[in-house]
Amino acid sequence: MTEPSPSDPRAICVPCRAAAIVAVVGLLAGGFAYAAGWLTPQRLSANTVIDTFETNAGVHEGFRRNHAKGLCVDGYFESNGNAVSLSKAAVFAPGRTPVTGRFAIPGPNPTASDNSVPIRSMALMFTQADGQQWRTGMNTTPLFAVRTPEEFYAQLAASRPDPATGKPDPAKLQAFFAAHPDTQAFRDWVKGHPPSSSYANAAYYGINAFYFVDANGQRKAVRWSMQPELPFDTVSDKEKGEANYLAGELFTRLKQGPVRWHLMLTVAQPGDPIDDATRQWPATRQQVDAGTLVLSQATSQDDGACRDINFDPTILPSGIEPSGDPLLAARSAAYALSYKRRTREEALSGAPSVKTSAQGGAQ
């Protein structure tokens, strides 16, 4: 498998609520499909896993295998210098770094309703003056449903739709949850947090831990989040009846001026779980406001700058290193395979199979 070059910029009823949570778990699992190297080739391969995800969710040629519906954004990161003591990465030196990004919702369908899932995602690519890049993919959940690739595959299998209903078999999912109690924290979080009314008023979390390396070579484990300056608000009754309000709302909002988030770094203490994305760190951990993300422009992903970017979270500048979290390498391999497949499909067909207006935001 050929990986793209890092420099290539290409009042809810209980059963209903349970079904929504199940859908979210399944969709997010697809986004973290893992690949070769984690299990022996005799047991599993990258193609087998991605093929299974496509069997579960269907294929929309020319689109990302998850988070297919989205839009591109552009802006910059204004560092305040507060993180220089944690990392030697140039992005944290005082000043501005250009950013290309993407907002999306989970799922493989580029025409899905914005209300089909309560999760939003933000992917960013920071391009330093020295050419090094920092790419990150974040969700509005601060933790993940499963800890290991093996658990992911069990989850993916349990989420396979029943041909008779087109939905996952509740009994199989309940059996999976019973066998994997670590999923409870994620499911509880989703139950207790309604979706945001806008991409712009949501907080986004990196979920996995990384190591920041300072100028003296000292390493500290860090997680990050983007915290919005806009106050959080929930989806209105009117928006619940609209399929594409997230993109439309952002386009309208940006006409009035940029939107901003603060990059918050959380520093681990000894004993904190570094390689387990299902567990959060205590709220008492050191928090560092590293600067402000400013987004000023949105474009359709049909031809926007984010269209051909693989937001591989292991593409990092000097000063940031991946932790031993097994999901990181898994995400990297899955994103590369998804990128390879969708770009090949576009090359063969000449364009994505579904086109929408910028307001729809599909790629």
C-alpha positions in Angstrom: 0.0 0.0 0.0 1.4 3.3 -1.0 0.9 6.1 1.5 0.5 9.7 0.4 3.4 11.9 1.0 3.2 13.9 4.2 3.7 17.1 2.2 1.0 16.3 -0.3 -1.9 18.7 0.4 -4.3 16.7 -1.1 -38.3 14.0 25.3 -36.4 10.9 23.4 -37.7 7.4 24.1 -35.2 5.0 25.7 -35.1 2.6 22.7 -34.7 5.5 20.3 -31.9 6.9 22.3 -30.2 3.6 22.6 -30.4 3.1 18.8 -28.8 6.5 18.3 -25.9 5.7 20.6 -25.4 2.4 18.8 -25.3 4.2 15.5 -22.7 6.6 16.8 -20.5 3.8 18.1 -20.7 2.0 14.8 -19.9 5.0 12.7 -17.0 6.1 14.9 -15.6 2.6 14.8 -15.5 2.8 11.1 -13.4 5.9 11.2 -10.8 4.1 13.3 -10.7 0.9 11.2 -7.2 -0.5 11.7 -4.9 -2.2 9.3 -2.0 -4.7 8.9 0.5 -5.1 11.6 -1.8 -5.3 14.7 -3.0 -8.8 14.1 -1.1 -11.4 12.0 -1.8 -11.4 8.3 -3.3 -14.8 8.6 -6.0 -13.4 10.8 -6.6 -10.0 9.4 -5.5 -7.5 6.7 -6.1 -3.9 5.9 -8.2 -4.8 2.9 -10.3 -7.3 4.9 -11.1 -4.7 7.6 -11.9 -1.9 5.1 -13.9 -4.3 3.0 -15.9 -5.3 6.1 -16.6 -1.6 6.9 -17.8 -1.1 3.3 -20.0 -4.1 3.5 -21.5 -2.7 6.7 -22.0 0.8 5.5 -21.9 0.8 1.7 -19.6 2.5 -0.7 -20.0 6.0 -2.0 -17.3 6.2 -4.6 -14.9 9.2 -4.4 -15.7 9.9 -0.8 -14.0 9.3 2.5 -15.0 6.0 4.0 -16.1 7.8 7.1 -16.9 11.5 7.8 -18.0 11.7 4.1 -20.2 14.7 4.5 -18.2 17.9 5.3 -16.8 21.2 4.2 -13.4 22.9 4.0 -12.2 25.8 6.1 -9.2 28.0 6.1 -7.5 30.3 8.6 -4.6 30.4 10.9 -3.3 29.5 14.4 -2.1 32.5 16.5 0.3 31.1 19.1 0.8 33.0 22.3 4.1 31.2 23.2 2.7 29.5 26.3 3.5 26.1 25.0 7.1 26.7 24.1 8.2 25.2 27.4 6.4 22.0 26.5 7.3 21.6 22.8 10.0 22.8 20.4 7.6 22.6 17.5 7.6 25.9 15.5 3.8 26.0 15.6 4.0 27.0 19.3 6.5 29.9 18.9 4.7 33.2 19.1 3.2 34.1 15.7 0.8 32.8 13.1 0.8 29.4 11.3 -1.5 28.8 8.3 -4.3 26.2 8.8 -6.4 24.2 6.3 -9.2 22.2 7.9 -12.4 20.4 7.5 -15.6 20.0 9.5 -17.7 16.9 9.1 -20.2 14.5 10.7 -19.5 10.7 11.1 -20.8 8.3 8.6 -20.1 7.1 5.0 -23.1 8.9 3.3 -22.2 12.3 1.9 -25.9 13.2 1.7 -26.9 12.1 5.2 -28.9 14.4 7.4 -27.0 16.4 9.9 -29.3 15.0 12.5 -28.3 11.4 11.8 -25.6 11.5 14.4 -24.9 13.8 17.4 -21.1 13.9 16.8 -19.2 16.6 14.9 -15.6 16.4 13.8 -12.8 18.9 13.1 -9.7 18.0 11.2 -6.8 20.5 10.8 -3.4 20.7 9.0 -1.0 23.3 10.4 1.8 24.1 8.0 4.9 25.6 9.6 7.3 28.0 7.9 9.9 25.2 7.7 7.5 23.0 5.7 6.7 20.6 8.5 3.1 19.8 9.1 0.9 18.9 12.1 -2.2 17.1 11.2 -4.9 16.2 13.7 -8.4 14.7 13.6 -10.7 15.6 16.5 -14.3 14.7 17.6 -16.8 16.3 19.9 -16.3 13.3 22.3 -13.3 13.5 24.6 -12.9 9.7 24.7 -13.3 6.7 22.4 -15.5 3.6 22.6 -12.8 1.0 22.4 -9.1 0.7 23.5 -7.5 -1.7 21.0 -7.7 -2.7 17.4 -8.9 -6.2 18.5 -11.8 -4.6 20.3 -12.5 -2.4 17.3 -12.9 -5.3 15.0 -15.2 -7.1 17.4 -17.3 -3.9 17.5 -17.3 -3.6 13.7 -18.5 -7.2 13.4 -21.2 -6.6 16.0 -22.4 -3.5 14.2 -23.0 -5.3 10.9 -26.6 -4.5 9.7 -29.2 -7.2 9.6 -30.3 -7.6 6.0 -33.9 -7.8 7.1 -33.9 -4.5 9.0 -30.9 -2.6 7.6 -29.9 -2.0 11.2 -27.5 -3.7 13.6 -28.8 -6.6 15.6 -29.5 -5.2 19.1 -28.7 -8.6 20.7 -25.3 -8.7 19.1 -24.5 -5.2 20.1 -25.6 -5.8 23.7 -23.4 -8.9 23.8 -20.5 -6.8 22.6 -21.1 -4.2 25.2 -21.4 -6.8 27.9 -18.1 -8.3 26.9 -16.4 -4.9 26.7 -17.4 -2.8 29.8 -14.8 -0.2 28.9 -17.3 1.1 26.3 -19.6 2.3 29.1 -17.8 5.6 29.6 -18.2 6.5 26.0 -21.9 5.5 25.9 -22.6 7.5 29.1 -20.9 10.6 27.7 -23.0 10.5 24.5 -26.2 10.0 26.6 -25.4 13.1 28.6 -24.3 15.5 25.9 -26.7 16.7 23.3 -25.3 17.7 19.9 -24.3 21.3 19.2 -26.3 23.6 17.0 -23.2 24.7 15.1 -19.8 23.5 14.1 -18.6 26.8 15.5 -19.9 26.4 19.1 -18.6 22.9 19.8 -15.5 21.7 21.6 -13.3 19.2 19.7 -11.0 16.7 21.4 -7.9 14.9 20.1 -8.8 11.8 22.2 -5.4 10.1 21.9 -2.4 11.1 23.9 0.9 12.3 22.3 4.3 13.3 23.6 5.5 16.9 23.5 9.3 17.2 23.4 11.0 20.4 24.5 14.3 21.9 23.4 16.2 19.8 25.9 14.6 16.6 24.8 12.3 16.2 27.8 9.0 14.5 27.0 5.6 15.0 28.5 2.4 13.2 27.6 -0.3 15.6 26.4 -3.8 15.6 25.1 -5.4 18.6 23.4 -8.7 20.1 22.6 -10.2 23.1 20.8 -12.5 25.1 23.0 -14.8 27.5 21.3 -15.2 31.2 22.2 -18.9 31.0 21.2 -21.2 29.7 23.9 -22.5 26.1 23.4 -26.1 25.8 22.2 -28.2 22.8 21.3 -30.0 22.0 18.1 -33.3 23.9 17.8 -36.6 22.4 16.7 -36.3 24.1 13.3 -32.8 22.7 12.8 -34.1 19.2 13.7 -36.1 19.4 10.5 -33.3 20.5 8.3 -30.8 18.2 6.6 -27.9 20.6 6.0 -28.1 23.2 8.7 -24.5 22.8 9.9 -22.8 23.8 6.7 -25.4 26.5 6.0 -25.1 28.0 9.5 -21.3 28.1 9.2 -21.3 29.8 5.8 -23.7 32.5 7.1 -21.8 33.0 10.4 -18.4 33.4 8.6 -19.9 36.3 6.5 -20.2 38.2 9.8 -16.6 37.5 10.8 -14.1 34.7 11.8 -14.8 32.1 14.5 -12.3 31.2 17.2 -11.2 28.4 19.4 -8.5 28.2 22.1 -6.0 25.3 21.8 -6.0 23.8 25.3 -3.2 21.4 26.2 -3.7 19.0 29.1 -0.5 17.6 30.6 -0.5 14.1 32.1 0.8 13.2 35.5 2.5 9.9 36.5 0.0 7.1 36.5 -2.4 8.7 34.0 -3.3 6.3 31.2 -1.4 7.3 28.1 -2.2 4.5 25.7 -5.9 4.1 26.5 -8.4 6.3 24.6 -11.4 5.1 26.6 -10.2 6.8 29.8 -10.1 10.5 30.5 -7.6 12.2 32.8 -8.7 14.0 36.0 -10.0 17.5 35.5 -7.3 18.8 37.9 -4.5 18.2 35.4 -2.4 21.2 34.3 -4.1 23.1 31.4 -2.1 25.3 29.0 -3.8 27.8 26.6 -1.4 27.6 23.7 -3.1 30.1 21.4 -6.1 30.8 19.2 -7.4 29.0 16.1 -9.0 31.5 13.8 -11.1 30.3 10.9 -12.3 32.9 8.4 -13.4 31.1 5.2 -15.4 28.0 4.3 -15.7 26.3 0.9 -17.3 23.3 -0.6 -15.2 20.1 -0.2 -15.9 19.4 -3.9 -13.0 21.7 -4.8 -11.8 23.2 -1.5 -8.3 22.9 -0.2 -9.1 20.1 2.2 -10.4 17.8 -0.5 -7.2 16.0 -1.1 -5.7 16.1 2.4 -5.4 12.9 4.3 -5.7 14.0 7.9 -3.4 11.3 9.3 -2.8 12.0 13.0 0.7 10.6 12.9 2.0 13.3 10.6 3.7 15.5 13.2 6.4 18.2 13.3 9.5 17.9 15.3 8.5 18.4 18.9 5.4 16.2 18.9 5.6 12.4 18.9 2.9 9.7 18.9 2.3 7.8 22.1 2.0 4.0 22.2 -1.8 4.2 21.9 -2.5 1.4 19.4 -5.3 3.3 17.8 -2.9 5.9 16.4 -1.1 3.7 14.0 -4.4 2.0 13.3 -5.9 5.3 12.3 -2.9 6.2 10.1 -3.2 3.0 8.1 -6.9 3.2 7.7 -6.8 6.8 6.6 -4.1 5.9 4.0 -6.2 3.1 2.6 -9.3 5.2 2.5 -7.4 7.9 0.7 -6.0 5.5 -1.8 -9.4 4.0 -2.6 -11.3 7.3 -2.9 -8.7 9.0 -5.1 -8.5 6.0 -7.4 -12.3 6.1 -7.7 -12.2 9.8 -8.5 -9.4 9.2 -11.1 -11.5 6.5 -12.8 -14.8 8.3 -12.8 -13.4 11.9 -13.2 -15.2 13.2 -10.1 -16.9 12.2 -6.9 -20.1 10.3 -7.6 -22.2 12.8 -5.6 -22.0 16.5 -6.0 -23.8 19.0 -3.8 -23.8 22.8 -3.3 -21.5 24.4 -0.9 -24.3 24.7 1.5 -24.7 20.9 1.4 -21.0 20.4 2.1 -20.5 17.0 0.5 -17.2 15.9 -1.0 
